[in-house]
Amino acid sequence: MIHGFMDQCKCVCGQQAFKTEPRNVTVRAGATALLKCEVLRASGVVQWVKDGLLLGPQRSLPGYPCYSMTGDQQKGQYHLQILNVSLEDDGPYECQVGRSVSSRAIVSRTAWLNVQIPPSQPYIQLESDEPWVEGDEYTVTCIAPDAKPPAEITITKTRSFVLIIFSLLLAHKPFLFSFLLEILVSRAAMHVNAYKRFELLSIDVVTLHSLPSVPPQAPVIMGLENEEVKAGSFLRVVCMSYGGNPLATLHWTKNGEVLSTSWEVDVVSRRSSSVLKMEVKPEDNHAVLRCESVNQISLDTSLAISLITEVTLQGSFEAIEGQEINLLCYTSSSNPPVHIRWWLGFRELNNTDVTISEGDNGGMMTMSNLTHKVSREDNGLSLTCEAFNKGTRFSSVRSEELIVYYPPQKVWLDAPPPNVFLHSGTALHLVCFSSGGNPTGQLVWLKNNKVLQSASRQVSSERGVSRELLLTLQPSDNLATYRCDSSNKAKKVLSAQTKLRVLFPAVSVKVVAKQQELRRGQTLDLDCLAGSSNPTANISWSLVFEILLLYIKCLSEITLITCQAFSNVLSEGVNNFYTLNVLFPPEFSDEQPDQVKVTEDETAELPVKVSANPDEITCEWIFQGEKLVKERDPRYHFDDWTLEIVNVSRQDGGEYIIECSNAEGKNRTKLKLDVQYAPTVRMKSDPVYVNLGDTADLLCIADANPITYSMFSWKWMVREVDDLGEESEDEGTGLLTIYEVTRDRAGFYKCTADNGVAPPGSVEGQLIVRFAPELQKGPQWRKVASRGDGSSDANVVCQAQGVPRVHFTWAKNGFPLDLGNPRYEEKMEVTGTVHTSILTVINVSAALDYAIFTCTAQNSMGVDSLDIQLLSTNHPDPPSDLKLLRVDHNSVTLEWMPGFDGGLTQNFRVRYQWPGSASFMYVDVFPPTATVYTVTGLNPSTTYNLSVNAINTMGESSYADNNKILSVTTAECSSCSFPYKKPIQ
C-alpha cells in the first residue's frame, strides 16, 4: 500500500475576522428583516445558524423560501434577509465562518430577531350564561389574546361602578401572550367597553350591555298534530316563548334527560324559539317530551307511539359451491308481531324455522332460521328477509347479495419449448394464463417451489387473467422448474410448469495462494479454482501453467496475476486477479521532494511520500538533532506524517530528517526547508569618508534569501545623474565605486535590495568628500566699513568651505589677534561644509581699528587665508564681471558681480545707448539689490552699448570693469508688422 500526498501549494490569506457582526432586530410580522454579517478575508464557508440549526452555505438558502443571503460577496457581505417575517422566525441567530487552511473558524455574537404580533380580537367571558338579576353582583372577564409583546386592556363604564379585581398575563401560545382582566359589575344598568391597545399596531373594542330582567311568557309547543307517531320516522316540533328580559333561554328534555340546549331569539318580535329534530325509536314508546324556559315555566306533552319493527339479518353470505349456508333473520320488539318470509332473487325459500317471543315495551319478537345449499347459479342473487306488520300494514326488509365461489377452469403457459438451450444473460418472457372461476384466479409464479415476488402485476381480460414473469437468465436457472399456480377463494389450485436449459460460463474464479507471507527471494505457489459452468470451462493463466511458480524479485512493486475460465461454446469467460502482497520496510517515493521552498510568515508543508507493507507506519521528524513534537512548538501540525509549520521563520530553515518504520524495518531521508525572506539592508560603514580626487567605495550588505543576481540598485538622493558610478555585487554585498571623487558628489546615497520577496529593503548612507578650506574671496568679502566714531560695531565675516571641520584664526596688521580682548568677539556658524567665522569689533575706533584683518582657515587637508580691510563708510566700489545672459528682438538680460557696498546699502543702475542717440538712457534695477536684470522696450536688429554701476547714500561708483562698455545687437523680428520707433531721449 502506498502512502503519499500531492504536493499542493496553499495560499495563506490571513486570519478571517468580522467587520460587521449581527445585532438584535425588532420587526413587525409581515415586514422584511435584515441581519448584517460582513467578514474580512473570508476563506472558510459562511453559514447562518438559527436556533442551533445550520441554514446552509448557498446564498439562496434552498429549503427556506423566505431566507436568502444578500450583499456583495467580493466585499465579504453575507447579510441574512428574511421576507414576510412570521412568529416562527423569532429567535437567536449567529453568523458562522468555517475553518480553512489559513484560518480557524469564527462565530459571531448571538443576535435576536424579535417579531411583534398585534393582539387578536378581545372577547368577554361571563361567569354564567344565566340572565343577570337587578341588584346582584357579577364578574366579567375581558381577554386580549395572542399578542407579542403583551397587550394593554382599558375598561370604560357608563353610569356604573367598575372594580378591577384580578389581572393575569398568560402564555397562550408559544412566544404569544394573552392579557386577562377581571372586573366586578353592580347596579342596574351596565355598559362596559374593553379596549386592547398594542402600542400603535391595532386597537379593537368589545362591548357588553345589561338591562333589567323581566319574566318570559309560558312556552308553547307547535308541530305535533297527533300524539301517536311511528318508530323510524323523524319528528320535528317547535317550542316558542314570547316576552321577557332577557328573552327566554329554552331547552328540551325527554323523560328528564336534556336533548337540546340550542335556541334562537328574535329581538324585534321579542320571542325565543327552539326546534327539536329526533328519530323516533321503539324505546320512545310513552316517552314525555318537555320544553322548559330558564324561569322554570314549562309545558308537558306525552307521545303514544305505535311501533314499526327493525329487521336484523345475520350469517355468512359468502360460500363455496356445494356448501350449505345457515342464516338468521329476527326483528326488534313490535306491536303486533310480524310475519317473516325469505326470497332468493324472485324465488321464495321455505326451508325455514320460525320462533316468536316477548319483546321490549310490551311488543313481540319474531325469529326465522334458513338453511340453503348454494350453487354457482346462485352467485350474485339478492337474499332478502321480509318482515310484515299486519297492524301497521307496513313491511320492513333486509337484503344481502349472495356470493358463491368456484375454482378456475384452465391454466396454461407461454414459454420456450423443452430441450431448447438458452444463453445466460438473455431476457426471457414467461406468461401464465387462467380462465374461469369466481372470483377470477390469483396467479403466483414459483421457481423450484419458491414464490417469486418479481413477477409483474396481474392483468384481467374478457377471457380471464394473465401474469408475466420477466427473467434475465442466470446460471441458477439451468434445469430450474418455473410453475404458475392459479387459485381463488374456492381453495382449489390449478398449475402449469416448464423446465429451462441454460448455457452459462463459469460464475466465478478463485485464486488460492499456499503462502501467507511473501518476502524477497521466496517462491509463490498459486492454484486457480473455477466455479460451475455449462458446458465445462477451460482454465488458463496469463503465464501458461495451471500451477504458477513465481520468484519474488521486486520488493516494492505490486503485481497482479490473472486466471481465466473460458467457454468455447459461449465465447465467454470469467477471470480473477491475485495481488502479490510483498512485505517490505518503508521506501520513499521518487516523488518525495528533497527541498521545499516557502516564504517567511507563510505556512510550510513538508510532505511524506512513503510506501511500506505492512502499511502500519510510524514516522518521526528530526531537526537539529531533536525530535519534533507539537508540544515543542504550537506552530507544528502533523497530518498523517506530513509536517505543517505555521508562520514559518528563517530560523526554521535547514535540513530535516524523516525516519519511518514498520514491522519489516526502518528507513530515513532528508528534506531541506528553504525559507525565503525579504532583504534587510545596512551600510557596512556610514558615513564614508574620501579625499578629493580619490576613489570612494560604498558597501551595502543585505540579509536575504534568496540572494539573486542584480538584486542591488543605487540612487543619489541629491539629484538624478546619468553616470552614478560603477555598481557591482558579490553574494549579499552591493558595491558602488565612484572614481576621482569631486566635491559635488558628496551627499546621501540610497541602496535598495530586491530579491523578489516583498518588500524590498533600503538604506541610506552618506558620502563625505574631504578637501582643504576654500575661502570666499570676492570683492564684497575683502572690505568692511564702519563710521569709526566709537558708536557702532563692525562684523568682519570670513567664510570657507572644507571637510573635515575648518578652524579659523585671526590676525590684525600681521599680528595674531587676542580674542580674549573684550573689544573682540568671535561667533562660529556651520552649515554642511560651509563654515563661517564672524569677528565683531566692539565700538569701532578709526584710530585703533581701521586696519587689515587676516582670516586663516585650516583643516587636516590644508590652509587658506584672506586679508579683510576695516575702513570708513564710503561710496560703493564698481561692479565687476558684467556679461550678457540672454538677448531677443526687444530685450537684453545682463548679470554682474557686486562690489564692496561701502558699508551702506547699495542699489544698481543700467546705462545704455544706441547709434544716433543724443545721450544715454538710465534704468534703475528692481529689486534694487538684484544682480540680474532685463532691459526691455528695445528695437530689433539694433546695437546697444550697455554698462552698470552701484549707488549708495554716499555716492555712486564708476562703471563696471573700469568703465567697460558691453555692445549687444538685438535679434530680428520676423513677426513684427509695424515700424519701430526710437525711444524718446
Buried (B, 14 or more C-beta within 10 A) or exposed (E): EEBBBEBEEEEBBEEBEBBBBBEEBEBEBEEEBEBBBBBBBBBBBBBBBBEEEEBBBEEEBEEBEBBBBEBEEEEBBBBBBBEEBEBEBBBBBBBBBBEBBBBEEBEBEBBBBBBBBBBBEBEBEEEEEEBBEEEEEBBBBBBBBBBBBBBBBEBEBEEBEBEEEEEEEEEBEEBBBBBBBBBBBEEEEBEBBBBBBBEEBBBBEBEBEBEEBEBBBBBEBEEBEEEEBEBBEEBEBBBBBBBBEBBBBBBBBBEEEEBBEEBEBEEEEBBBBBBBEBEBBBBBBEBEBBBBBBBEBEBEEEBEBBBBBBBBBEEEBBBBBEBEBEBBBBBBBBBBBBBBBBBBBEEEBEEBEEEBEEBEBEBBBBBBBBEBEBEBEBBEBEBBBBBBBEEBEBBBBBBBEBBBBBBBEBBBBEBBEEEEEBEBBEEBEBBBBBBBBBEBBBBBBBBEEEEEEEBEEBEEEEEBBBBBBEBEBEBBBBEBEBBBBBBBBBEBBBBBBBBBBBBBBBBEBEBEBEEEEBEEEEEBEBBBBBBBBBEEBBBBBEEEEEEBEBEBEEBBEEBEBBBBBBBEBBEBBBBBEBEBBBBBBBBBBEEBBEEBBBBBBBBBBBBBBBBBBEEEBEBBBBBEEEEBEEEEEEBBEBEEBBBBBBEBEBEBBEEBBBBBBBEBEBBBBEBBBEBBBBBEBBBBEBEBBBBBEEEBBBBBBBBBBEBBEEBBBBBBEEEEEEEBBEBEBEEBBBBBEBEEBEBEBBBBBBBBBBBEBEEBBBBBBBBBBBBBBBBBBEBBBBBBBBEBEBEBEBEBBBBBBBBEEBBBBBBBEEEEBEEEEEBBBBEEEEEEBEBBBBBBBBBBBBEEBBBBBBBBBBBEBEBBBBBBBBBBBBBBBBBBEBEEEEBBBBBBBBBBBBBBBBBBEBBBBBBBBBEEBEEEBEBEBEEEEEBEBBBEEBBBEBEBBBBBBBBBEBEBBBBBBEEEBBEBEBBEBEEEEEEBEEEEE
